Amino acid sequence: MADRFFRGEKLIDREKEINFLVDWFNALPKEILWIYGPKSSGKTTIVEYVVEKELFEDFDQLKPKKNYWVKYMNLRGYLITNYNSFLEAFIKPTDKKIKEKKKINARMSVGIFEIEAEILKEIKNREKDLFNVMIGEISKLAKHKRVIIIIDEIQTLEDIYINGEKELLKEFLNFCVRLTKELHISHVAIISSNTVFIDKIYNDAKLKLTSEFYKVDHLPFEIVYDWLTSEGFKKNDIDMIYYYLGGCIPLLQKLKRNIGEFKNLKEYLEHQQWLAYTEIMHFMNFSGKVSKEDRKIFEDIASSIVKNGYFIPDSDKYTRVIDTFASAEILFFDPLSLKVVGNNRLYEKAMELLVKG
C-alpha cells in the first residue's frame, strides 16, 4: 500500500484513482468526466490531492506544473441562489487587487475566472453571453496551455435560470460539451455524490454520449486490511470492523478515535449500528418525506439488500422511494449497474435491525 500524506493525514491507497485522473488530464479532451460515488468515498479528497500535488508545483503560490492551467471550484463553499450570485462566484474582473488576494488565499482563488471589467459589465447587463466569452478566453489559453476545469457538487446550479428563461445548469453543461467533445480545448471534470442527479445525467441521451462516468467507491477489504494492520489491529478484529463499517474511510477514522470509550470492539460496532438504525427510523417517521406506502417499499428494498447485498428496481414504483432515500444519503443508486445499496456498509447493518423488526 503506497503511503501518501495530504493536509497532515495519511491518504489511504488511492493509486488507481490518482493515476487515472493524471492520465485523463494529460490526454486530448474529448468528453466530460463525471466522478461519482457514495458519500464519503473520498471523491473530493482525491481530486483535491491531484490538483494540489500533481497539477501544481507550488499550490500556495498558484504555480502550476508543466503548462497546466487549472480552475477548481467546490460549490459547497458558495451560496448560489440566482444567476447574479453565480457570476459573483465564478467571475471576477481582472485587476491588481484580485491578484493580490490570490496570493493571500490560493484555495479560494483557484476557481475564479478573470475577465476584463468592461466585458464583465456587458455580461451582467446581458449584452454579451457569458459562455461565449469564456469559450473565447479559453480558446486563447488552449493554444499554449493544458486547460483543466473541475467543478464539485454542480447540482447546486439546478433550478436557477438566466434572466428567468434559460436554465443555468443546462447552459453550463452545453458549455462543457463544447469545450470537450466539440472543440477539444479544455478538460472538464465534474464531481457529485448526488446519485439522483447523476442518474438524470446518465439518462440524458446527449450528455451520455459526451460523457465518461468514473466511480470512486469505498475502500476494498484488501486495502482496509493493510491499513488497519499497520495501525496494530489483529485479523479477527479487522474482519469484524469491515463486516460492520466496510471501507468507509470517515467511519474507520472515527473508530480509531473513539474505540477507547467502549468496553470492547463489538460493543462499539453494535452502538454504531444502532445509531445508524435510529437515523433511518427518524428519517422515516419525522422527515415528512416518507409515507406509509413509501415505508413499506423501503422495507422491501432493505430486505433485498440484506439478503442479496443489493437491490435492482424492476418497476417505476421504486423510483420515488429510491430517490428520497438516496437524497438523504441512506441509499446509493448506481445508474450504470442499476444496483441500489446502502450509502455505506453501516447503513446496511442498520437495515438488518429494520428487517428483523
Secondary structure as GFF3:
##gff-version 3
##sequence-region A 1 357
A	DSSP	beta_strand	4	6	.	.	.	ID=ss1
A	DSSP	beta_strand	9	11	.	.	.	ID=ss2
A	DSSP	alpha_helix	15	26	.	.	.	ID=ss3
A	DSSP	beta_strand	32	36	.	.	.	ID=ss4
A	DSSP	alpha_helix	43	49	.	.	.	ID=ss5
A	DSSP	pi_helix	50	55	.	.	.	ID=ss6
A	DSSP	beta_strand	56	58	.	.	.	ID=ss7
A	DSSP	beta_strand	63	64	.	.	.	ID=ss8
A	DSSP	beta_strand	68	74	.	.	.	ID=ss9
A	DSSP	three_ten_helix	75	77	.	.	.	ID=ss10
A	DSSP	alpha_helix	83	90	.	.	.	ID=ss11
A	DSSP	beta_strand	91	93	.	.	.	ID=ss12
A	DSSP	alpha_helix	96	104	.	.	.	ID=ss13
A	DSSP	alpha_helix	106	109	.	.	.	ID=ss14
A	DSSP	beta_strand	113	115	.	.	.	ID=ss15
A	DSSP	alpha_helix	117	124	.	.	.	ID=ss16
A	DSSP	alpha_helix	130	141	.	.	.	ID=ss17
A	DSSP	beta_strand	146	152	.	.	.	ID=ss18
A	DSSP	three_ten_helix	154	157	.	.	.	ID=ss19
A	DSSP	beta_strand	161	162	.	.	.	ID=ss20
A	DSSP	beta_strand	166	167	.	.	.	ID=ss21
A	DSSP	alpha_helix	168	177	.	.	.	ID=ss22
A	DSSP	pi_helix	178	182	.	.	.	ID=ss23
A	DSSP	beta_strand	186	192	.	.	.	ID=ss24
A	DSSP	alpha_helix	195	202	.	.	.	ID=ss25
A	DSSP	alpha_helix	205	209	.	.	.	ID=ss26
A	DSSP	beta_strand	211	215	.	.	.	ID=ss27
A	DSSP	alpha_helix	221	230	.	.	.	ID=ss28
A	DSSP	alpha_helix	235	245	.	.	.	ID=ss29
A	DSSP	alpha_helix	249	258	.	.	.	ID=ss30
A	DSSP	three_ten_helix	259	261	.	.	.	ID=ss31
A	DSSP	alpha_helix	265	286	.	.	.	ID=ss32
A	DSSP	alpha_helix	292	308	.	.	.	ID=ss33
A	DSSP	three_ten_helix	316	318	.	.	.	ID=ss34
A	DSSP	alpha_helix	319	327	.	.	.	ID=ss35
A	DSSP	beta_strand	331	334	.	.	.	ID=ss36
A	DSSP	beta_strand	339	342	.	.	.	ID=ss37
A	DSSP	alpha_helix	345	356	.	.	.	ID=ss38
###
